[in-house]
Amino acid sequence: MITLENLLNTIRHDADADAIVAIAETLVLDEDRAEFERGAKVLWAKEGEGVEWRREVALQMGWGCIGVYLAERAYEEYWDREYPKTNDGLLNDLEEQCVLVAELVEEYVLVLNKEKRMPAWVVMRGVPRGERFTTRKSESWLVRCFEV
């Protein structure tokens, strides 16, 4: 188990793109998975009219995860170039994407908590104990949604 605060700090500061995707993918409910994957596949996915807020956040989370992945890939590809301002800009983009996904994960968890559908591996506060976080054993989300 992990507290929500520790989960968000991990996403903001410590996790790489693969870890962030694994966290978001594991968090998304099966009924919201289509929206999550649509957000990853279509950069300009239109927000649904009358769609539940939870599904809307799942759509945005999918879009945010791809943004983290692309920002990390760009930074890794260009970090050793001789242009320090470009390197700083790429790192700033990556950090902003991580913060964005952390905000979306927090919103999604709060909606799940309000609906009394919290995953067992996330606790709102206190010392985490009990069930541990494990990712889904499925084909890579990045492979399914984004040919890498």
C-alpha positions as MATLAB code, in Angstrom:
seq = 'MITLENLLNTIRHDADADAIVAIAETLVLDEDRAEFERGAKVLWAKEGEGVEWRREVALQMGWGCIGVYLAERAYEEYWDREYPKTNDGLLNDLEEQCVLVAELVEEYVLVLNKEKRMPAWVVMRGVPRGERFTTRKSESWLVRCFEV';
ca = [
       0.000    0.000    0.000;
       0.994    3.583   -0.472;
      -0.429    6.818    0.836;
      -1.841    9.219   -1.720;
       0.774   11.798   -0.740;
       3.651    9.362   -1.328;
       2.120    8.224   -4.610;
       1.887   11.794   -5.889;
       5.422   12.625   -4.737;
       6.691    9.534   -6.534;
       4.990   10.616   -9.750;
       6.184   14.223   -9.443;
       9.811   13.580   -8.513;
      11.035    9.993   -8.728;
       9.218    7.936  -11.342;
      10.191    7.560  -14.965;
       7.627    7.447  -17.774;
       7.198    3.664  -17.622;
       6.506    3.776  -13.886;
       4.028    6.633  -14.278;
       2.201    4.760  -17.030;
       2.118    1.591  -14.886;
       0.667    3.518  -11.944;
      -1.983    5.261  -14.044;
      -2.895    2.098  -15.942;
      -3.282    0.122  -12.728;
      -5.374    2.863  -11.158;
      -7.875    3.225  -14.015;
     -11.039    1.177  -13.635;
     -11.858   -1.315  -16.390;
     -14.949    0.674  -17.333;
     -12.789    3.789  -17.875;
     -10.027    1.998  -19.788;
     -11.427    2.864  -23.239;
     -11.348    6.590  -22.427;
      -7.841    6.272  -20.970;
      -6.533    4.577  -24.118;
      -8.410    6.987  -26.415;
      -6.702    9.877  -24.654;
      -3.344    8.281  -25.366;
      -4.025    7.517  -29.022;
      -5.602   10.803  -30.076;
      -3.803   13.955  -29.049;
      -6.828   16.144  -29.659;
      -9.469   13.796  -28.257;
     -12.701   15.705  -27.815;
     -14.130   15.676  -24.349;
     -17.395   13.787  -24.265;
     -20.686   15.571  -23.856;
     -22.361   14.408  -20.671;
     -19.614   11.908  -19.888;
     -18.955   11.233  -16.222;
     -16.195   13.346  -14.710;
     -14.292   10.180  -13.741;
     -14.106    9.092  -17.390;
     -13.100   12.585  -18.440;
     -10.201   12.498  -15.981;
      -9.242    9.031  -17.292;
      -9.133   10.476  -20.827;
      -6.900   13.321  -19.678;
      -4.696   10.899  -17.734;
      -4.104    8.875  -20.902;
      -3.143   12.028  -22.748;
      -0.873   13.076  -19.874;
       0.905    9.712  -19.751;
       1.787    9.955  -23.430;
       3.014   13.499  -22.779;
       5.336   12.242  -20.027;
       6.601    9.484  -22.282;
       7.311   11.875  -25.171;
       8.936   14.480  -22.912;
      11.183   11.847  -21.338;
      12.137   10.478  -24.748;
      12.979   13.972  -26.043;
      15.061   14.763  -22.969;
      16.997   11.491  -23.168;
      17.642   12.010  -26.866;
      18.915   15.592  -26.579;
      20.271   15.957  -23.018;
      23.931   15.763  -24.036;
      23.728   18.448  -26.728;
      25.785   21.589  -26.438;
      22.783   23.865  -25.963;
      22.143   24.183  -22.217;
      18.980   26.264  -22.636;
      17.449   23.526  -24.767;
      18.392   20.917  -22.173;
      16.843   23.018  -19.410;
      13.709   23.527  -21.469;
      13.328   19.815  -22.148;
      13.843   18.977  -18.480;
      11.305   21.638  -17.519;
       8.784   20.155  -19.976;
       9.300   16.699  -18.472;
       8.865   17.980  -14.920;
       5.700   19.881  -15.876;
       4.219   16.769  -17.498;
       4.944   14.735  -14.357;
       3.197   17.351  -12.215;
       0.242   17.371  -14.619;
      -0.163   13.586  -14.397;
       0.166   13.727  -10.606;
      -2.681   16.273  -10.506;
      -4.837   14.038  -12.705;
      -4.048   10.939  -10.628;
      -4.993   12.864   -7.495;
      -8.282   13.990   -9.049;
      -9.066   10.441  -10.205;
      -8.308    8.987   -6.759;
     -10.486   11.622   -5.078;
     -13.372   10.799   -7.434;
     -12.916    7.075   -6.718;
     -12.854    7.805   -2.990;
     -16.067    9.828   -3.264;
     -17.696    6.919   -5.134;
     -16.357    4.465   -2.499;
     -14.369    2.608   -5.188;
     -10.830    3.245   -3.954;
      -8.196    0.716   -4.992;
      -6.988   -1.313   -2.016;
      -3.348   -0.296   -2.559;
      -3.953    3.452   -2.058;
      -4.760    4.954    1.334;
      -5.705    8.578    1.837;
      -3.552    9.167    4.926;
      -1.744    7.381    7.697;
       0.761    4.578    7.602;
       0.260    2.255    4.637;
      -0.079   -1.414    5.521;
      -1.696   -4.391    3.908;
      -1.986   -4.993    0.174;
       1.009   -3.989   -1.927;
       0.935   -2.252   -5.283;
       1.343   -4.573   -8.256;
       0.911   -3.576  -11.861;
      -1.469   -5.309  -14.217;
       0.009   -8.225  -16.100;
      -1.106   -7.091  -19.526;
       0.531   -6.168  -22.789;
       2.373   -2.884  -22.470;
       0.034    0.081  -22.569;
       2.603    2.062  -24.507;
       2.793   -0.641  -27.159;
      -0.996   -0.836  -27.467;
      -1.585    2.912  -27.620;
       1.574    4.293  -29.090;
       3.882    2.403  -31.406;
       7.262    2.740  -29.688;
];
